Amino acid sequence: MEPLAAYLTPRLDPGSAVDLARLAESRGYECLWVTHGTSWDSLMLISAYAHATRTIGLGSGVLPIYLRHPVVLAQEALTLTALSGGRFRLGIGIGHRTTMTDALGLDMGNPIQVMREYVAILRSALSGQAEEAGIRYRVRWKSALPRLPRPPSVFMAGLSARMLELAGEIADGVILWLCCPAYVREIALPAAARGRAKHGKSLDGFEVVAAVPVAFTDDPEAAIALFKQDLTRYLGLPFYRAMLAASGFREDMAAFDRHGVVSDRLAASLGAVGDQKMLGDYVTAYRQAGVTLPAVRPIGLPDAVHYRSTLEACAPRRG
């Protein structure tokens, strides 16, 4: 059975999502990923999922690095690793200027440079000791724990070829969102491979996680409308616009800029809405593009009428 993950991020009631976490575990999902936006704290949600489940993997997908000092994040990651029995996976990313700078007043600096320095300190701190005199961070720290758990795998979110190459160079895996299968195959994986090659490594053992937006429903028009509503905020973010332009969607974005409407073509390329076969074929397209761990992401919020049925319809074990 090929591994399949799921995204489970509530925006209304975090307590109700715990039941869905149990459902995902019982249906054979390999890992649960939790996004970190402007709602609930993802690490606290993962802690709740860890206490409610026993075997399913748990990952942050993804935490913006500017919100936490790398040593603080290392302490949090080690704590979750211990509490979950080693099931935690740490996914980090840059975030966006609209939230990091405009909303929170944080200087992002050079994101590539900051990420490289951040991961170096993070990995050292995960091993119990960090010392760094970098451009952004000055660190001299040692853990007081008598025994450390095995450090979790470190995943990086990436959209641009430069960030994806850096992920291949310094991370254990990459996390993708709204990257269509063609982009994964033609841009993302070659970039990650270039990064791995800098250390004489192939892509073997490098995890490629891709969120796969889907909805299992007999009312496709409503689900597509909901997906288009979700997509509107990403079409205003420069990092996503650059990635989508490189994916061949310049005309669709230009039409959106003129009319404020997400095209049918764009929605159909970035997600799947319909019956079980249609959703399964879409997941398969990501596997064929080189994704090692597709992560089903039901369109909308957990209170959407199709949300639970989507998790069940896509599950490795059904019923």
C-alpha positions in Angstrom: 0.0 0.0 0.0 1.5 3.3 -1.0 1.6 5.9 1.8 -1.0 8.7 1.8 -1.1 11.6 4.2 -3.8 14.2 5.0 -4.0 17.9 5.9 -6.2 18.6 8.9 -6.3 22.2 10.0 -9.5 23.5 11.7 -10.4 27.1 11.7 -13.6 27.0 13.8 -13.5 24.4 16.5 -10.2 22.8 17.2 -11.8 20.2 19.5 -13.9 18.7 16.8 -10.8 18.2 14.6 -9.5 15.7 17.2 -12.2 13.3 16.1 -11.2 13.7 12.5 -7.6 12.9 13.5 -8.7 9.7 15.1 -10.7 8.9 11.9 -7.6 9.5 9.7 -5.5 7.2 11.9 -8.2 4.5 11.7 -8.4 4.8 7.9 -4.7 4.2 7.4 -3.4 7.7 6.6 0.4 7.7 7.2 0.7 11.3 8.5 -1.4 14.3 9.5 -0.1 17.7 8.5 -1.2 21.0 10.1 -0.9 24.4 8.5 0.0 27.5 10.4 -1.8 30.6 9.3 -3.7 33.3 11.2 -5.9 31.0 13.2 -5.0 28.3 15.8 -1.4 27.5 16.8 -0.3 24.5 14.8 2.1 23.0 17.4 -0.6 23.0 20.1 -3.0 21.3 17.6 -0.3 18.7 16.9 0.1 18.1 20.6 -3.7 17.5 20.9 -3.6 15.1 17.9 -0.6 13.3 19.5 -2.6 12.7 22.7 -5.7 11.5 20.7 -3.8 9.1 18.4 -1.2 6.4 18.8 0.6 5.6 15.5 -0.1 8.2 12.8 2.7 10.6 11.9 2.3 14.3 12.8 3.8 17.2 10.9 3.8 21.0 10.9 3.2 22.0 7.3 4.5 24.7 7.7 5.7 27.0 10.5 7.1 30.4 9.3 10.6 30.7 10.7 10.4 34.4 11.5 7.8 33.7 14.3 10.2 31.6 16.5 13.9 31.7 17.3 15.5 28.5 15.9 16.5 27.4 19.5 13.0 27.9 20.7 11.6 25.9 17.8 14.1 23.2 18.5 12.9 22.9 22.1 9.3 22.8 20.9 10.1 20.2 18.3 12.0 18.0 20.7 9.1 18.3 23.2 6.6 17.2 20.6 8.9 14.4 19.5 9.0 13.1 23.0 5.3 13.5 23.6 4.3 11.7 20.4 6.8 8.8 20.7 8.9 10.0 17.8 6.0 10.7 15.4 6.6 14.4 14.9 8.0 15.9 11.6 9.1 19.5 11.5 8.0 21.5 8.5 9.2 25.2 8.2 8.9 27.9 5.6 9.4 31.6 4.9 5.8 32.8 5.0 4.8 35.9 3.1 5.5 39.6 3.4 1.8 40.4 3.9 1.9 38.5 7.2 5.5 38.6 8.3 6.2 42.3 7.4 2.9 44.1 6.8 0.9 42.5 9.6 3.7 41.7 12.2 6.4 44.2 11.4 9.1 41.6 11.0 12.1 42.2 8.7 12.4 39.2 6.4 15.9 40.1 5.1 17.1 37.8 2.3 14.8 34.8 2.7 17.3 32.3 1.2 20.1 33.5 3.4 18.0 33.6 6.5 16.6 30.1 5.9 20.1 28.7 5.4 21.3 30.2 8.7 18.1 29.3 10.5 18.3 25.6 9.6 22.0 25.4 10.6 21.2 26.7 14.1 18.0 24.6 14.3 19.8 21.4 13.5 22.5 22.1 16.0 19.9 22.9 18.7 18.0 19.7 17.9 21.2 17.9 18.8 21.5 19.8 22.1 24.0 22.5 21.5 24.2 25.5 19.1 26.8 28.2 18.6 26.5 30.6 15.7 27.7 34.1 14.9 25.7 34.7 11.7 24.2 37.7 9.9 20.8 37.5 11.7 21.4 35.3 14.8 24.0 35.2 17.5 23.6 32.0 19.5 25.5 30.2 22.3 23.2 27.7 23.8 23.2 24.2 25.4 20.3 22.0 26.4 19.9 21.1 30.0 18.1 17.9 29.2 20.0 14.8 30.3 18.9 12.8 27.3 17.5 14.0 24.0 15.1 12.2 21.7 16.1 11.5 18.2 15.7 14.8 16.3 12.7 15.0 14.0 13.1 15.2 10.2 13.3 18.8 9.0 11.1 19.7 6.0 11.2 22.9 4.1 8.3 24.5 2.2 9.3 25.7 -1.3 7.8 27.4 -4.3 10.7 29.0 -6.3 13.5 26.9 -7.9 16.0 28.6 -5.6 14.2 27.7 -2.4 13.6 24.2 -3.6 17.2 23.8 -4.4 18.1 25.0 -0.9 15.6 22.4 0.5 17.4 19.7 -1.4 20.7 20.9 0.0 19.9 21.3 3.7 16.5 19.6 4.5 15.2 16.1 4.7 12.3 16.8 2.5 10.2 19.5 0.9 6.5 20.5 1.3 4.6 21.8 -1.7 1.2 23.6 -1.9 -0.7 24.5 -5.1 2.1 23.1 -7.2 0.4 21.2 -10.1 2.0 17.8 -11.1 3.7 19.3 -14.1 5.5 21.9 -11.9 6.5 19.2 -9.5 8.0 17.1 -12.3 9.6 19.8 -14.4 10.8 22.4 -11.9 10.5 21.3 -8.2 12.2 17.9 -8.4 15.0 19.0 -10.7 15.7 21.9 -8.4 15.8 19.7 -5.3 18.0 17.3 -7.1 20.5 20.0 -7.8 20.6 20.8 -4.1 21.1 17.2 -3.2 23.9 16.8 -5.8 25.9 19.5 -4.0 26.5 16.9 -1.3 26.9 14.0 -3.7 23.3 12.7 -2.9 20.5 11.6 -5.1 16.8 12.1 -4.4 16.7 8.7 -2.8 15.4 9.1 0.8 14.4 12.7 0.2 10.6 13.1 1.0 8.5 15.1 -1.4 5.2 16.0 0.3 2.5 17.7 -1.8 -0.8 18.9 -0.6 -3.6 17.6 -2.9 -6.8 19.7 -2.8 -9.8 17.5 -3.3 -13.5 17.2 -2.6 -15.6 14.1 -2.8 -19.1 15.3 -3.6 -22.2 15.0 -5.7 -22.5 18.8 -5.8 -19.3 19.7 -7.7 -20.4 23.3 -8.4 -20.6 24.2 -4.7 -17.2 22.6 -4.0 -15.6 24.3 -7.0 -17.0 27.6 -5.9 -15.5 27.1 -2.5 -12.1 26.1 -4.0 -12.1 29.3 -6.1 -12.8 31.3 -3.0 -9.8 29.7 -1.3 -7.6 30.4 -4.3 -8.3 34.1 -4.5 -6.0 34.9 -1.5 -3.1 33.0 -3.0 -3.4 34.8 -6.3 -2.6 38.0 -4.4 0.7 36.6 -3.0 3.9 37.3 -5.0 5.6 33.9 -4.2 2.5 32.0 -5.5 2.1 34.2 -8.5 5.6 33.6 -9.6 5.2 29.8 -9.1 1.9 29.8 -11.0 3.4 31.9 -13.8 6.2 29.4 -14.2 3.5 26.6 -14.2 1.9 28.1 -17.3 -1.0 30.1 -15.8 0.0 33.6 -16.8 -3.2 34.2 -18.8 -5.4 32.9 -15.9 -3.7 35.3 -13.5 -4.1 38.2 -15.9 -7.8 37.4 -16.3 -8.1 37.2 -12.5 -6.4 40.7 -12.2 -8.8 42.1 -14.7 -12.0 40.6 -13.5 -11.4 39.2 -10.0 -12.6 35.7 -11.1 -10.6 32.5 -10.8 -10.8 30.6 -14.1 -12.2 27.1 -14.4 -9.0 26.0 -16.0 -6.9 27.1 -13.0 -9.3 25.5 -10.4 -9.3 22.2 -12.4 -5.5 22.2 -12.7 -4.9 22.8 -9.0 -7.5 20.5 -7.4 -10.0 17.7 -8.1 -13.7 17.7 -7.3 -16.0 14.7 -8.0 -16.2 11.0 -7.5 -13.8 8.6 -5.9 -12.1 7.7 -9.2 -11.5 11.3 -10.1 -9.9 12.0 -6.8 -7.8 8.8 -6.9 -6.6 9.7 -10.4 -5.5 13.1 -9.2 -3.5 11.7 -6.3 -1.9 9.2 -8.8 -0.9 12.1 -11.0 1.2 13.5 -8.1 2.8 10.2 -7.5 3.7 9.9 -11.1 5.2 13.4 -11.0 7.6 12.2 -8.3 5.7 13.1 -5.1 6.6 10.5 -2.4 3.9 11.5 0.0 0.7 13.0 -1.4 -1.3 14.7 1.4 -5.1 14.9 0.7 -6.3 18.3 1.7 -10.2 18.5 1.7 -11.3 21.7 0.1 -12.7 24.2 2.6 -13.1 23.9 6.4 -13.9 20.7 8.5 -17.5 21.9 8.7 -17.9 21.6 4.9 -20.5 19.0 4.0 -18.0 17.0 2.0 -15.0 17.2 4.4 -15.4 14.0 6.3 -16.6 12.0 3.3 -13.5 13.2 1.4 -11.2 11.9 4.0 -13.1 8.6 4.0 -13.3 8.3 0.2 -9.5 8.9 -0.3 -8.4 6.8 2.7 -6.1 3.8 2.1 -8.5 1.8 4.3 -12.1 2.5 3.8 -14.9 1.6 6.2 
